[in-house]
Amino acid sequence: MTSSVTPREKAAPVDEVFRRLRREYRSKPPSLEPFRVLVFTILSQRTRDENTEIAASRVLERFPTPEALASAPLDEVERLCKPAGFCKAKARHIIEASRALLERYGGRVPDSMEELLSLPGVGRKTANCVLVYGYGREAMPVDIHVHRISNRLGWAETRTPDDTEKVLRKRIPREYWIEINSLLIDFGRRTCLPRNPRCGECPLNDICPSSSIPPKTG
């Protein structure tokens, strides 16, 4: 039987997507201090990137180590976290996570998924970000950008980032894991926007099943 699915309705080819995006956007994730990644990613939950950057910079300038943050006054940390929203919960989480680092790991951020997930306020996205950006390990951080773009490319049909991670771990070759987050974040901020994506400027417009540009015929 001949398939009725047109090329534009199929998922975008993984290798070709990475080949094209590598030419246009940052593919190599920056190497960062693991504690900074931990604090930044906890603060990033349910807020805009620019607000996270403001809050994280304020917190880490005042309390740059687990030792300093573990003994910090809660009300002061809440004030510093305010730009990221949900400041009471996030301040509590980063203080409690810092205390856990001191009590369990001698102040060092662990480098295993199981240990990271045991820390207060740490979910799979945060743990994966620490592994990739803090330790250069192959992991699969799925934030709102990766979740949105993966669904647009036809790589997943999922409702949550955690569900998207499960699908991508099976679909995306391991060689791409360490760069998928930084690459798709850059792509998502500049071109594949949440609303009104810039399909006319997109290097994937002829292979993306969600592109607003009609496919060429003939």
C-alpha positions in Angstrom: 0.0 0.0 0.0 1.3 3.5 -0.9 1.4 5.8 2.1 -0.8 8.9 1.9 1.6 10.8 4.2 3.4 13.6 2.4 7.0 14.4 3.1 6.1 17.6 5.0 3.9 15.5 7.4 6.8 13.3 8.4 9.2 14.0 11.2 12.2 16.0 10.2 15.3 13.8 9.8 17.5 14.0 12.9 20.9 14.0 11.3 19.9 16.7 8.8 18.4 18.9 11.5 21.6 18.8 13.5 23.8 19.4 10.5 21.9 22.5 9.5 21.5 23.9 13.0 25.2 23.5 13.8 26.0 25.9 10.9 23.7 28.6 12.3 23.6 28.3 16.1 25.8 27.5 19.1 26.1 23.7 19.4 28.8 23.2 22.0 27.4 23.8 25.5 29.4 26.1 27.7 31.4 24.6 30.5 30.2 26.0 33.8 30.7 25.5 37.5 28.3 22.8 38.7 27.0 24.7 41.7 26.1 27.7 39.5 24.3 25.4 37.1 22.3 23.9 40.0 21.2 27.2 41.4 20.4 28.7 38.0 18.3 25.8 36.8 16.3 25.5 40.0 15.5 29.2 39.7 14.6 28.8 36.0 11.5 26.7 36.7 8.4 28.3 35.3 10.0 31.6 34.5 11.5 33.5 31.5 15.2 33.1 30.7 16.0 36.7 31.2 14.4 36.8 34.7 16.2 33.7 35.7 19.5 35.3 34.7 18.8 38.4 36.8 17.8 36.3 39.9 20.7 33.8 39.6 23.3 36.6 39.2 22.0 38.4 42.3 21.9 35.2 44.4 25.3 33.9 43.3 27.0 37.3 43.7 25.9 37.5 47.3 26.2 33.8 48.1 28.6 32.1 45.7 29.2 28.8 47.4 27.1 26.0 49.0 28.6 27.0 52.4 27.4 30.6 52.0 24.0 29.8 50.7 23.3 27.1 53.3 23.6 29.7 56.1 21.9 32.6 54.2 18.9 34.3 55.7 15.8 33.0 54.0 14.2 36.4 53.7 17.3 37.9 51.9 17.4 35.0 49.5 13.7 35.4 48.8 14.3 39.0 47.9 17.2 38.1 45.6 15.1 35.4 43.9 12.1 37.7 43.3 12.7 38.3 39.6 12.4 34.6 38.9 9.0 34.3 40.5 7.8 31.8 43.1 10.6 33.3 45.2 9.6 31.7 48.5 9.6 28.1 47.2 12.8 28.6 45.1 14.7 30.3 47.9 13.8 27.5 50.2 14.9 24.9 47.6 18.3 26.4 46.8 19.1 26.8 50.6 18.0 23.3 51.3 19.9 21.9 48.3 23.0 23.7 49.6 22.6 22.2 53.0 22.2 18.8 51.5 25.4 19.2 49.5 27.3 20.0 52.7 25.7 17.2 54.7 25.9 14.4 52.1 28.7 15.3 49.6 31.1 17.6 51.5 29.9 20.7 49.6 30.5 19.1 46.1 27.6 18.9 43.6 27.2 15.2 42.8 27.7 13.9 39.2 25.1 11.1 39.0 21.5 11.3 38.1 20.3 9.4 41.2 22.2 11.6 43.6 21.2 14.8 41.9 17.5 13.8 42.0 17.8 13.3 45.8 18.5 17.0 46.3 15.6 19.4 47.3 14.0 21.2 44.3 15.9 19.1 41.7 13.9 17.4 38.9 15.1 15.7 35.8 15.7 18.9 33.8 17.9 20.3 36.6 19.8 17.1 37.0 20.4 16.7 33.3 21.6 20.4 33.0 24.1 19.8 35.8 25.4 16.7 34.1 25.8 18.5 30.6 26.8 22.0 31.6 28.6 21.3 34.9 30.3 18.0 34.0 30.3 17.7 30.2 28.4 14.4 30.5 26.0 13.0 27.9 22.5 13.7 29.2 19.2 15.0 27.8 18.0 18.3 29.4 14.5 19.0 28.1 13.3 22.5 28.8 10.4 24.3 27.2 12.4 25.1 24.1 13.5 21.5 23.5 10.0 20.3 24.3 8.3 22.8 21.9 10.7 22.3 19.0 10.8 18.5 19.3 7.1 18.5 18.9 7.1 20.9 16.0 9.8 18.8 14.2 7.6 15.7 14.7 10.1 14.0 16.9 7.6 13.7 19.8 3.9 14.0 20.4 4.0 14.8 24.1 2.4 17.1 26.7 5.3 17.6 29.1 9.0 18.0 29.0 9.5 14.8 31.0 7.5 12.8 28.5 9.5 14.4 25.7 12.8 13.4 27.4 11.7 9.8 27.4 10.8 9.9 23.7 14.0 11.7 22.7 16.3 9.3 24.6 15.0 6.6 22.3 14.9 8.6 19.1 18.0 10.9 19.2 21.4 9.2 18.8 23.6 9.6 21.8 26.2 11.6 19.9 23.8 14.5 19.9 22.7 14.4 23.5 25.3 16.8 25.0 24.5 19.6 22.5 20.7 19.2 21.9 19.8 21.6 24.8 22.1 24.5 24.0 21.5 24.1 20.3 17.7 24.1 20.5 17.6 26.9 23.1 19.6 29.1 20.8 17.4 28.1 17.9 14.2 28.6 20.0 15.2 32.0 21.2 16.2 33.4 17.8 14.0 31.6 15.2 11.6 28.9 16.4 9.8 31.3 18.8 6.9 30.1 21.0 4.5 32.4 19.2 4.9 33.5 15.6 7.9 31.4 14.7 10.1 32.9 12.0 9.6 30.1 9.4 10.8 32.4 6.6 14.2 32.7 8.2 14.4 29.1 9.4 17.1 26.8 8.0 14.7 23.9 8.5 11.7 25.3 6.7 11.7 22.8 3.9 12.0 19.7 6.2 9.9 20.8 9.2 6.4 19.4 9.3 5.2 22.4 11.2 6.6 25.1 8.8 4.2 27.8 7.7 5.9 27.9 4.3 4.2 25.7 1.7 6.4 22.9 0.4 7.8 23.2 -3.1 6.1 21.0 -5.7 7.1 19.7 -9.1 
